[in-house]
């Protein structure tokens, strides 16, 4: 059987996929859930894919969900990349983390602390920025001045 064939039922691991699709700390898990859910055309899978296509914080996940829906023949508008910051007051969030570290901390220490304290922020920006994530984050880190 072709593994990409769309099936008109629920997968046996639907509840697990539903949880993965809501996992805010891992855009990769959400993307994998989109891929799997996109093989099963049912009202339940369509609802989850629509939610992700219209509101996921990572554009890559939105776009993948939209493409799966399009493959099902579902109508909707193509998601657009969010302009500006993905989290309100991102500079304040990052500054708070920077201030919690010793004055002579390294970028790597800052990055690890961000990942530990705000995995949602870390994961969202990592998913959004892709290969440019470290460069973006280091630029933000350098620009933050604790007062």
C-alpha positions as CSV (number, residue, x, y, z in Angstrom):
1,X,0.0,0.0,0.0
2,X,1.3,3.5,-0.9
3,X,2.1,5.2,2.4
4,X,1.0,8.6,1.1
5,X,-2.5,7.4,0.2
6,X,-5.2,9.4,2.0
7,X,-7.4,7.3,4.2
8,X,-11.0,8.2,5.2
9,X,-10.8,7.2,8.8
10,X,-8.9,8.0,12.0
11,X,-5.4,6.6,12.6
12,X,-5.0,4.2,15.5
13,X,-2.7,6.7,17.2
14,X,-5.1,9.6,16.7
15,X,-5.0,10.7,20.4
16,X,-1.2,10.7,20.4
17,X,-1.1,12.8,17.2
18,X,-3.7,15.2,18.6
19,X,-1.5,15.8,21.6
20,X,1.6,16.2,19.4
21,X,-0.2,18.7,17.3
22,X,-0.8,20.8,20.4
23,X,2.7,20.5,21.8
24,X,3.9,24.1,22.1
25,X,7.4,23.2,23.1
26,X,8.1,21.4,19.8
27,X,7.4,22.6,16.4
28,X,9.0,19.5,15.0
29,X,6.5,17.3,16.8
30,X,3.7,19.5,15.4
31,X,5.1,19.2,11.9
32,X,5.4,15.4,12.2
33,X,1.8,15.3,13.5
34,X,0.7,17.4,10.5
35,X,2.4,14.9,8.1
36,X,0.7,11.9,9.7
37,X,-2.7,13.6,10.1
38,X,-2.6,14.7,6.5
39,X,-2.9,11.0,5.4
40,X,-6.2,10.6,7.1
41,X,-9.2,12.6,5.9
42,X,-11.8,12.8,8.6
43,X,-13.6,15.7,10.3
44,X,-11.3,15.3,13.3
45,X,-8.1,15.5,11.4
46,X,-9.4,18.3,9.2
47,X,-10.2,20.3,12.4
48,X,-6.7,19.9,13.8
49,X,-5.1,20.8,10.5
50,X,-7.3,23.9,10.1
51,X,-6.3,25.0,13.6
52,X,-2.6,24.6,12.8
53,X,-2.9,26.2,9.4
54,X,-4.6,29.3,10.9
55,X,-2.9,29.7,14.2
56,X,0.4,27.9,14.7
57,X,3.2,30.1,15.9
58,X,5.7,28.6,13.3
59,X,5.0,29.4,9.7
60,X,6.5,26.1,8.5
61,X,3.8,24.2,10.5
62,X,1.1,26.5,9.2
63,X,2.1,26.0,5.6
64,X,2.4,22.2,5.9
65,X,-1.1,22.0,7.5
66,X,-2.5,24.2,4.7
67,X,-0.9,22.0,2.0
68,X,-2.4,18.9,3.6
69,X,-5.8,20.6,3.7
70,X,-5.5,21.6,0.1
71,X,-4.7,18.0,-0.8
72,X,-8.0,17.1,0.9
73,X,-9.8,19.6,-1.3
74,X,-10.5,21.9,1.6
75,X,-10.7,25.6,0.9
76,X,-9.0,28.2,2.9
77,X,-6.5,31.1,2.6
78,X,-2.8,30.4,2.4
79,X,-1.1,31.4,5.7
80,X,1.2,34.3,5.6
81,X,4.3,34.8,7.6
82,X,3.9,36.9,10.8
83,X,5.6,40.3,10.4
84,X,7.4,41.5,13.5
85,X,7.8,39.7,16.7
86,X,6.2,36.3,17.4
87,X,6.0,37.0,21.1
88,X,4.8,40.2,22.6
89,X,7.7,42.0,24.5
90,X,10.3,39.5,23.3
91,X,13.1,42.0,24.2
92,X,11.8,42.1,27.8
93,X,11.6,38.3,28.0
94,X,15.2,38.0,26.7
95,X,16.5,40.8,29.0
96,X,15.0,39.1,32.0
97,X,16.9,35.9,31.1
98,X,20.1,37.8,30.5
99,X,19.8,39.6,33.9
100,X,19.4,36.3,35.6
101,X,22.9,35.2,34.5
102,X,26.3,36.4,35.8
103,X,27.5,39.5,34.1
104,X,30.3,37.7,32.3
105,X,28.1,34.9,30.9
106,X,28.6,33.6,27.4
107,X,26.1,33.5,24.5
108,X,25.9,29.7,24.9
109,X,25.0,30.0,28.6
110,X,22.3,32.5,27.6
111,X,21.0,30.3,24.9
112,X,20.8,27.3,27.3
113,X,19.0,29.3,29.9
114,X,16.5,30.6,27.4
115,X,15.8,27.0,26.3
116,X,15.4,25.9,29.9
117,X,13.3,28.8,31.1
118,X,11.2,29.5,28.0
119,X,11.2,26.5,25.7
120,X,8.0,27.9,24.0
121,X,9.9,31.1,23.0
122,X,13.1,29.2,22.0
123,X,11.2,26.6,20.0
124,X,9.0,29.1,18.2
125,X,11.9,31.3,17.1
126,X,14.1,28.3,16.2
127,X,11.3,27.0,14.0
128,X,10.7,30.4,12.5
129,X,14.3,31.5,11.9
130,X,15.6,28.1,10.8
131,X,19.3,28.2,10.0
132,X,19.4,31.9,11.0
133,X,18.2,31.3,14.6
134,X,21.6,31.4,16.3
135,X,22.6,34.5,14.4
136,X,19.3,36.2,15.3
137,X,19.5,35.2,18.9
138,X,23.1,36.3,19.3
139,X,22.2,39.6,17.8
140,X,19.3,40.0,20.3
141,X,21.6,39.0,23.2
142,X,24.3,41.5,22.2
143,X,21.7,44.3,21.8
144,X,20.2,43.7,25.3
145,X,21.7,46.1,27.8
146,X,20.9,45.2,31.5
147,X,20.4,48.5,33.4
